[in-house]
Amino acid sequence: MKNTLAHQLDALSAWRRTLERRVRGIADYLAEHELLDSSDRSALDSLNRKLAADKPVASVCHGAQILA
């Protein structure tokens, strides 16, 4: 099977969903065991917001121009 950009983007998307789910799982585990203080909770919240807001950008080189 040919490794196309679409396949790579699909794999990246799946990896990011897994990462987000695992970060939430770690946060839930730590909270359940009372292992989070306010700064830890703030850091995890910040990480979750960053993961949710960060979108991959693909650029395609066409001749001498970069199209994004």
C-alpha positions as CSV (number, residue, x, y, z in Angstrom):
1,M,0.0,0.0,0.0
2,K,1.2,3.4,-0.9
3,N,2.0,5.8,2.1
4,T,0.1,8.9,1.1
5,L,-0.3,12.2,2.8
6,A,-3.9,11.3,3.6
7,H,-2.9,8.1,5.3
8,Q,-0.2,10.0,7.3
9,L,-2.7,12.6,8.4
10,D,-5.2,9.9,9.4
11,A,-2.5,8.2,11.5
12,L,-1.6,11.5,13.1
13,S,-5.2,12.2,13.9
14,A,-5.6,8.7,15.5
15,W,-2.4,9.2,17.5
16,R,-3.6,12.6,18.8
17,R,-7.0,11.2,19.9
18,T,-5.2,8.4,21.7
19,L,-2.9,11.0,23.4
20,E,-5.8,13.2,24.5
21,R,-7.6,10.1,25.9
22,R,-4.6,9.0,27.8
23,V,-3.9,12.5,29.3
24,R,-7.5,12.6,30.5
25,G,-7.1,9.1,31.9
26,I,-3.9,10.1,33.8
27,A,-5.7,13.2,35.1
28,D,-8.7,11.2,36.3
29,Y,-6.4,8.6,38.0
30,L,-4.4,11.2,39.8
31,A,-7.6,13.0,40.9
32,E,-9.2,9.8,42.1
33,H,-6.2,9.1,44.3
34,E,-5.9,12.7,45.5
35,L,-2.5,13.1,43.9
36,L,-3.2,16.4,42.2
37,D,-2.7,19.8,43.7
38,S,-4.0,23.0,42.2
39,S,-0.8,23.7,40.1
40,D,-0.9,20.1,38.7
41,R,-4.5,20.4,37.8
42,S,-3.8,23.7,36.1
43,A,-1.0,22.2,34.1
44,L,-3.1,19.3,33.0
45,D,-6.0,21.6,32.1
46,S,-3.6,23.7,30.1
47,L,-2.2,20.6,28.3
48,N,-5.7,19.5,27.5
49,R,-6.7,22.9,26.1
50,K,-3.5,23.0,24.0
51,L,-4.1,19.5,22.6
52,A,-7.7,20.4,21.8
53,A,-6.8,23.7,20.1
54,D,-3.6,22.6,18.2
55,K,-4.4,21.7,14.6
56,P,-1.9,20.1,12.2
57,V,-1.1,22.3,9.2
58,A,0.0,20.7,5.9
59,S,1.9,22.8,3.4
60,V,2.4,21.8,-0.2
61,C,5.3,23.0,-2.2
62,H,4.2,23.9,-5.7
63,G,7.1,25.1,-7.8
64,A,8.8,28.0,-5.9
65,Q,5.6,28.8,-3.9
66,I,4.5,27.3,-0.6
67,L,0.7,26.8,-0.4
68,A,-0.7,26.4,3.1
